[in-house]
Amino acid sequence: MHTQLGIDPRTMLRSLRGVFRYIPDLFRFRSKYTGPLELMPCLNDWHEEGGATKSEYFWQDLLVARNIFEANPATHVDIGSRVDGFVSHVASFREIEVFDIRPIAMKIPGVKFKQADLMNRLPEQKEYCDSLSCLHALEHFGLGRYGDPIDPDGFKHGLVNMSRLLRNGGRFYLSVPIGVERVVFNANRVFDPRTIARIADEQGLLLRSLTIIQEGGKYMEIVPDPPTLAQWATQRYALGLFIFDKCEKEFR
């Protein structure tokens, strides 16, 4: 909540530490430079690594983009993932179609956009693609955060409708927070991984792999058997990256 109000105690303390380095550096630079000078203190970068690789977004975007590059599907559709992350990764090497409830006004090379609410069926898009992704987005469905209608079952409708987009034999990359199942209103849901696996199975989606991404950028692929899924359902929070294949059974 404090960050929503514009207050982040950790950033504030690090900035105060940075002031004590900034001021001496400024005087040292000024003593050797006589040209025009404007001030824009950057007080936190001394404490960072050369690249931000600890974010779960970084790892999910990288891992799934590499999978898509290797698979080279005929048509890849993304639902609601970050345009400035995963979508741009994929658009750098192939065409990608993006469905999102929010508009995207800017024309982006390699990206074909359609505004759509996946809590509702898209009849014209049934069995539309052979590759599908939804990264860190399904957990928001139905909570109103992004202008979507309030619907406690929004994530279920979304998962069902996404599965309808996928052709038999197609692949689905889905990432959501997993752990003790709960709603953190109106930010997101956290899912028991068995909930995702069960609903997906009902739609003919076979769970092929599950990668767990934890705080600090640690990730590992696990065997998604019932005891292991039950174990992760007791954790406070992790990001689960599920990979499903659409089975050859009649769609419900």
Helices and strands as residue ranges (DSSP letters): H 9-32, G 45-47, H 56-71, E 76-79, I 83-87, H 88-91, E 96-100, E 111-115, G 123-125, E 129-135, G 138-140, H 154-165, E 166-178, E 182-184, E 188-190, H 193-202, E 205-214, E 218-222, H 226-232, E 238-246
